[in-house]
Amino acid sequence: MREEKHFFEKAVNIMKKRRFEFSTFRELAGKDVINQSDGKKLGRITDLGLDPCRGQILSLILPDPAGSFFTLKREEIVIRFDRIIRFGEDVIIVDIGNNETG
C-alpha cells in the first residue's frame, strides 16, 4: 500500500509540473472527458494506464458507451496522456480527432 501511495504522489508531481492539478484519483475520476474536435462527451475516467518504473500516467481509461450491456467483455476507450489538452475544474479536454483512441 505504501508503494502505491508513493507512486501516485510521484505521478501527481509530474502532472503539476505540466500544470494539470488534482489531488486524488477520485477527484480526477469525477470529471467528464470532452473531445475538443467534436465537443462530444466521452464519459468519466474509470482507470488509469500507469508506468510504474517512471511514475507516470500513460493514459486515461473510460468505459465505451457503445459497448454492449449483454457481453461479458468490458469495452474501454483508452486516451493517451499526450492527447490531454487541459484539466479544468469540471471537465478534462482531450483531442482524439474523430473517434481516434489509443
C-alpha positions, 0 to 999 in steps of 0.5 A: 500500500505504501508503494502505491501511495508513493507512486501516485504522489510521484505521478501527481508531481509530474502532472503539476509540473505540466500544470494539470492539478488534482489531488486524488484519483477520485477527484480526477475520476469525477470529471467528464472527458470532452473531445475538443474536435467534436465537443462530444462527451466521452464519459468519466475516467474509470482507470488509469494506464500507469508506468510504474518504473517512471511514475507516470500516467500513460493514459486515461481509461473510460468505459465505451458507451457503445459497448454492449450491456449483454457481453461479458467483455468490458469495452474501454476507450483508452486516451493517451496522456499526450492527447490531454489538452487541459484539466479544468475544474469540471471537465478534462479536454482531450483531442482524439480527432474523430473517434481516434483512441489509443 
